[in-house]
Amino acid sequence: MTTLTSPSLETYRDQIQRCAQTMALGYVEDVRPFLANGSKIEQVKLFTDGNLDKRIDKILDQVELLKPVFDQLEDLVSEYILEVPLAAYDTGCSDGDRFLRWLGLTQVATPEQQDYIACQLARHEVENVARQNRLGHVRFQELRSMTERLKEELGTNPKLRVHLNPIRTWATFQTTVLLGEEATIPAHVMFFACGNQIRTSAFEEAGRYFVEELTTHGPLTLRDWKRLDRSVSCGELMEFCRDAAEMGFVAFG
Amino acid sequence: MSLATLDAVCSMNSSRLLMPGIGYALREQNRYVLNDPAINAVEITFERADDPLRIDRYLGDQEFDHVGIHALKLSVASPDAPGHNYLETLLAIAEENNAESISDHLGFTRDAHHGVEMGHFAPPPFTPAALDATCHNIDFVQTFFGRRDRRFYIENIAYLFQFEGTLTEAEFLWRVLRNTGCGWLLDVTNVYANATNFGFDPYDFISEVMPAADRVQIHLAGGFFDEQAGMYIDSHSEPIPEPAWNLYRHALDQGRSKVDAVFLERDQNYPDERGWRREIRQVRAIAEEICSPH
C-alpha cells in the first residue's frame, strides 16, 4: 500500500483524524473549526446521532440472544458506543463481538448470563471462521449434499473418507440454562455451520475424543481410523459418523 | 440481408447502445419483482451480499445485462488507501455475481487504515489536499479492479454539513472525474437534496460535471423534508419526488450515450408489488423517451 506524504496532506490527515475520531463517538465540538460558512454544528450532530442510532440497532441485532437475560441491554449498548468507537473495516459481527467483550470487562454477569455471552460469541466465531475459509465452507457443504446417499456405503466402500466440518468452534457452558436440566456441566458445545445456518451439539467425552481425532488426522477412511485407534470398534465409529453426518458436522466423500 | 433489414438491425443496435440498463438496488423485499420486464440491471450492495455462511451466489440463478456492486467503506477521501482485504472481498463478490462495475461514495467513513469508522460517509473538505488524496485512492482502487476488468464509479453523496473548502463540490467532482477517468455514479436525489439544503441549482450542477465523466450510472431514491432540521433527508424511504424525476430527465439528456445503468434505491417503507413495479417502469419509460434515437 502506498501512502501519500506532503505538508498539505499531513495537515489533511490531521483534520480527517480529528473529525472522524470525534464524530465516531458522537462528539462534535472538535469539528466546529473546520465547518464551512453556513454549516452548523447542529447539522453535524444530526449526522452523528443518525450514525450512532444505526450502530445501536446493528449491535442489538448482533447480540439478539442476550435480550432475554439483560434487562438493560439497550442502555448498555448506548454506553458502549460512547466509549468504544466503531473500528475501521468493521465487518460482519465484529462490533457486536467487541461489545460482548466490553460487557465481560465492565459488568458482573451471572453464570447464566455468561453462558448466553459465550453462546453469542461462539455463533459470531463460526461466521468469522467461515469468512476466513469460504472455500472450505462451500466445499464441505457440497460434500454434505451427497451424505444421505454416501452414508449407506460407510461400511462397504473402503475409499470413503470421513470429513469434519471446518467451520466450527467450541464453547463451554457452566450452567444448564441453554441445555436443559438433564445436561452435565460444564458442557462442551460445538458450534458449526450447516448450510447458511449455525447448529450446536453438546458432546460427552467419547464424542469429543472422536472429533479431536478427526481434527488431528484430517479426513480418514474408517479403516485408517480404526488402525489409528484400536480401542474403538468399527461399529462405534460408524454409529458416531452416521449421527454426526445427520447433525451436519461430518460429511463423506 | 436487404438494406431495409440491415437498417432495422442497426437501429436496434444503436437503440440498445443508447438505452441504459434499468433496475433496483437489490433488497430481499424487492427480489420477487426482479423478473419484471422493465428490469434488466441490478445493483448489489456489497455489505448485504457479504454473508460468510451463504453458499449460493447472492443473485441466485437470475441473469441481468448489467450488474453493479455498490460498496460503502472504500472511504476514498481518507488519507490512506483502502485495505487490500476489503478490495479482494469486493472483487470476489463482483466475480461471483458477474458484475461489471463497482462503485462507492465520494466521502470518508474512517480516519486511517487502523483507525475508527464513523458508520456513514461524510463529505471531504473541497480542497486541493483532499482532491489529491481522493484521486490517489481512486487511482489505487482502479488499478486493483482494472486488473480484473471491473470499472469503478464514484457517487456524489448527500451531506448534512460541509467543511470549509476552496472549491465548489461541482469543481471538486469534475476534477476527480477528469484526473482519474473513473465513472460517475450520479445520484440524482443526492444532487436534489444538496441543492435544496445548500442553495444551488441542481441542473447547473449536473450540466457542469457531466462533461468530465466518460461513463455514468444513475441512482434515484426518495426522502423527505425534515421540518425541524429544515433539511431534505435522503432516507430512501419514500417514492421519488417530482423534482427528482425532472432532474433525472435532465441527467439522461446531459449524459446521452454514456449512461450505462440506472438503479432505484429503497431501504425503508417498502411499497407493495404494484408500487415496486410502477416506479421502475416509470424509470424505464423516461429512459426510453429520452434515450431512444428516434
Boltz contact constraints between the chains, C-beta under 6 A:
constraints:
  - contact:
      token1: [A, 1]
      token2: [B, 81]
      max_distance: 6.0
  - contact:
      token1: [A, 4]
      token2: [B, 136]
      max_distance: 6.0
  - contact:
      token1: [A, 8]
      token2: [B, 129]
      max_distance: 6.0
  - contact:
      token1: [A, 9]
      token2: [B, 129]
      max_distance: 6.0
  - contact:
      token1: [A, 12]
      token2: [B, 129]
      max_distance: 6.0
  - contact:
      token1: [A, 12]
      token2: [B, 130]
      max_distance: 6.0
  - contact:
      token1: [A, 13]
      token2: [B, 79]
      max_distance: 6.0
  - contact:
      token1: [A, 16]
      token2: [B, 79]
      max_distance: 6.0
  - contact:
      token1: [A, 16]
      token2: [B, 108]
      max_distance: 6.0
  - contact:
      token1: [A, 16]
      token2: [B, 111]
      max_distance: 6.0
  - contact:
      token1: [A, 17]
      token2: [B, 111]
      max_distance: 6.0
  - contact:
      token1: [A, 20]
      token2: [B, 110]
      max_distance: 6.0
  - contact:
      token1: [A, 20]
      token2: [B, 111]
      max_distance: 6.0
  - contact:
      token1: [A, 20]
      token2: [B, 116]
      max_distance: 6.0
  - contact:
      token1: [A, 20]
      token2: [B, 118]
      max_distance: 6.0
  - contact:
      token1: [A, 21]
      token2: [B, 111]
      max_distance: 6.0
  - contact:
      token1: [A, 21]
      token2: [B, 116]
      max_distance: 6.0
  - contact:
      token1: [A, 23]
      token2: [B, 118]
      max_distance: 6.0
  - contact:
      token1: [A, 24]
      token2: [B, 116]
      max_distance: 6.0
  - contact:
      token1: [A, 24]
      token2: [B, 118]
      max_distance: 6.0
  - contact:
      token1: [A, 34]
      token2: [B, 163]
      max_distance: 6.0
  - contact:
      token1: [A, 34]
      token2: [B, 164]
      max_distance: 6.0
  - contact:
      token1: [A, 36]
      token2: [B, 162]
      max_distance: 6.0
  - contact:
      token1: [A, 36]
      token2: [B, 163]
      max_distance: 6.0
  - contact:
      token1: [A, 36]
      token2: [B, 164]
      max_distance: 6.0
  - contact:
      token1: [A, 39]
      token2: [B, 161]
      max_distance: 6.0
  - contact:
      token1: [A, 39]
      token2: [B, 162]
      max_distance: 6.0
  - contact:
      token1: [A, 43]
      token2: [B, 160]
      max_distance: 6.0
  - contact:
      token1: [A, 43]
      token2: [B, 161]
      max_distance: 6.0
  - contact:
      token1: [A, 44]
      token2: [B, 161]
      max_distance: 6.0
  - contact:
      token1: [A, 46]
      token2: [B, 160]
      max_distance: 6.0
  - contact:
      token1: [A, 46]
      token2: [B, 229]
      max_distance: 6.0
  - contact:
      token1: [A, 47]
      token2: [B, 160]
      max_distance: 6.0
  - contact:
      token1: [A, 51]
      token2: [B, 118]
      max_distance: 6.0
  - contact:
      token1: [A, 51]
      token2: [B, 119]
      max_distance: 6.0
  - contact:
      token1: [A, 51]
      token2: [B, 120]
      max_distance: 6.0
  - contact:
      token1: [A, 55]
      token2: [B, 119]
      max_distance: 6.0
  - contact:
      token1: [A, 85]
      token2: [B, 116]
      max_distance: 6.0
  - contact:
      token1: [A, 86]
      token2: [B, 117]
      max_distance: 6.0
  - contact:
      token1: [A, 86]
      token2: [B, 119]
      max_distance: 6.0
  - contact:
      token1: [A, 88]
      token2: [B, 110]
      max_distance: 6.0
  - contact:
      token1: [A, 88]
      token2: [B, 115]
      max_distance: 6.0
  - contact:
      token1: [A, 88]
      token2: [B, 117]
      max_distance: 6.0
  - contact:
      token1: [A, 89]
      token2: [B, 83]
      max_distance: 6.0
  - contact:
      token1: [A, 89]
      token2: [B, 86]
      max_distance: 6.0
  - contact:
      token1: [A, 90]
      token2: [B, 117]
      max_distance: 6.0
  - contact:
      token1: [A, 127]
      token2: [B, 52]
      max_distance: 6.0
  - contact:
      token1: [A, 130]
      token2: [B, 52]
      max_distance: 6.0
  - contact:
      token1: [A, 130]
      token2: [B, 53]
      max_distance: 6.0
  - contact:
      token1: [A, 131]
      token2: [B, 52]
      max_distance: 6.0
  - contact:
      token1: [A, 138]
      token2: [B, 55]
      max_distance: 6.0
  - contact:
      token1: [A, 141]
      token2: [B, 55]
      max_distance: 6.0
  - contact:
      token1: [A, 193]
      token2: [B, 53]
      max_distance: 6.0
  - contact:
      token1: [A, 196]
      token2: [B, 53]
      max_distance: 6.0
  - contact:
      token1: [A, 196]
      token2: [B, 54]
      max_distance: 6.0
